[in-house]
Every structure is written in C-alpha cells, then in structure tokens.
C-alpha cells in the first residue's frame, strides 16, 4: 500500500496518532495470516511482503514490535 494515497488506511498511517497506527498494523496482521498462511515475524514483514511501502513512524524513543504470543503489534521502547 502506498502511504501517499488518499486511501483511509494510508491516511491513518500518515497521521501522528500511534493508536491509529496500531489499529491498522494489527488489521494487517490478520490480512497477512490469510494471505501468507503463516504469522509475521516482525512488522517489517509488511514492507518485505508488499503490504506497505514503509512502516509508519512510531512515537519518539519507541518502536513497533510483534508479540507472537498475543499475535499483535505493540509499541515498545526502542533498544
């Protein structure tokens, strides 16, 4: 997905709202599972797999990570 498009999902990912980013990224987890038949290993898989042109910016000092036990994207402190 091109983040520069007028698509509502692209608009949410362009926003400065981390909760909107999480909602979209977690919806993409379900899309990924259905299309790939296997779980993602990290949010970067969305870019590698062509679902996103790039990841949205996380809040300063934070990063997006995939919690495999919960099967969801989370915002965690950057290391």
DRENTI-837400 format. One line per field, with one value per residue (C-alpha): residue number from 1; x, y, z. Coordinates in pm, 1 decimal, always signed. Layout:
BEGIN
num = c(NUM | ...)
xx = c(X | ...)
yy = c(Y | ...)
zz = c(Z | ...)
//
This chain:
BEGIN
num = c(1 | 2 | 3 | 4 | 5 | 6 | 7 | 8 | 9 | 10 | 11 | 12 | 13 | 14 | 15 | 16 | 17 | 18 | 19 | 20 | 21 | 22 | 23 | 24 | 25 | 26 | 27 | 28 | 29 | 30 | 31 | 32 | 33 | 34 | 35 | 36 | 37 | 38 | 39 | 40 | 41 | 42 | 43 | 44 | 45 | 46 | 47 | 48 | 49 | 50 | 51 | 52 | 53 | 54 | 55 | 56 | 57 | 58 | 59 | 60 | 61 | 62 | 63 | 64 | 65 | 66 | 67 | 68 | 69 | 70 | 71 | 72 | 73 | 74 | 75 | 76 | 77 | 78 | 79)
xx = c(+0.0 | +127.8 | +118.1 | +82.4 | -257.3 | -593.9 | -696.0 | -833.2 | -579.9 | -293.6 | -427.9 | -434.4 | -76.0 | +35.9 | -118.4 | +71.9 | -163.8 | +20.3 | -309.9 | -433.8 | -107.3 | -154.9 | -512.5 | -405.6 | -96.3 | -299.4 | -557.9 | -270.1 | -168.5 | -499.8 | -457.4 | -106.1 | -224.0 | -493.3 | -274.6 | +53.5 | -74.7 | +188.3 | +239.3 | +460.8 | +793.9 | +817.8 | +632.9 | +896.8 | +741.2 | +459.2 | +710.8 | +905.6 | +578.5 | +449.0 | +153.2 | +309.4 | +560.3 | +707.0 | +613.2 | +463.1 | +683.8 | +649.3 | +648.9 | +993.9 | +1203.5 | +963.7 | +932.1 | +668.8 | +724.0 | +529.2 | +421.8 | +388.2 | +209.5 | -60.5 | -41.7 | -43.2 | +172.5 | +271.2 | +462.2 | +768.3 | +1071.3 | +1348.6 | +1664.6)
yy = c(+0.0 | +341.7 | +563.4 | +869.4 | +761.8 | +900.1 | +558.1 | +585.0 | +329.0 | +526.6 | +843.3 | +672.7 | +557.5 | +908.2 | +1060.3 | +1128.2 | +904.3 | +594.3 | +428.1 | +466.2 | +310.7 | +15.9 | -41.1 | -53.3 | -264.4 | -514.5 | -533.4 | -610.2 | -899.8 | -1066.4 | -986.4 | -1131.7 | -1451.6 | -1504.0 | -1424.9 | -1581.8 | -1873.2 | -1809.8 | -1549.2 | -1248.8 | -1238.7 | -859.7 | -550.3 | -514.3 | -822.0 | -592.3 | -394.2 | -700.1 | -867.6 | -564.0 | -478.4 | -140.0 | +81.2 | +169.0 | +144.3 | +447.9 | +637.4 | +519.0 | +769.4 | +905.7 | +652.5 | +369.9 | +104.1 | -128.5 | -493.0 | -814.0 | -1004.6 | -1361.5 | -1492.0 | -1225.3 | -1223.3 | -843.7 | -542.5 | -338.7 | -18.8 | -90.5 | +110.6 | +124.5 | -52.0)
zz = c(+0.0 | -93.2 | +215.6 | -8.4 | -144.5 | -30.5 | +99.1 | +458.9 | +579.7 | +423.8 | +584.9 | +926.3 | +882.1 | +781.3 | +1091.8 | +1412.1 | +1609.5 | +1737.5 | +1831.2 | +1471.9 | +1355.3 | +1591.3 | +1474.1 | +1109.4 | +1173.6 | +1374.4 | +1097.4 | +861.7 | +1089.4 | +1000.8 | +630.8 | +641.7 | +812.5 | +549.9 | +250.3 | +361.0 | +568.6 | +835.2 | +1106.0 | +1059.4 | +1241.4 | +1266.3 | +1142.4 | +869.8 | +705.2 | +586.6 | +381.9 | +263.4 | +164.4 | -24.3 | +201.4 | +291.5 | +116.4 | +457.9 | +824.5 | +997.3 | +1238.2 | +1597.4 | +1882.2 | +1971.4 | +2162.8 | +2076.0 | +1805.9 | +1664.3 | +1758.3 | +1701.5 | +2012.9 | +1886.3 | +2197.3 | +2162.5 | +1782.5 | +1772.4 | +1702.7 | +2007.6 | +2076.6 | +2289.8 | +2399.4 | +2139.8 | +2244.9)
//
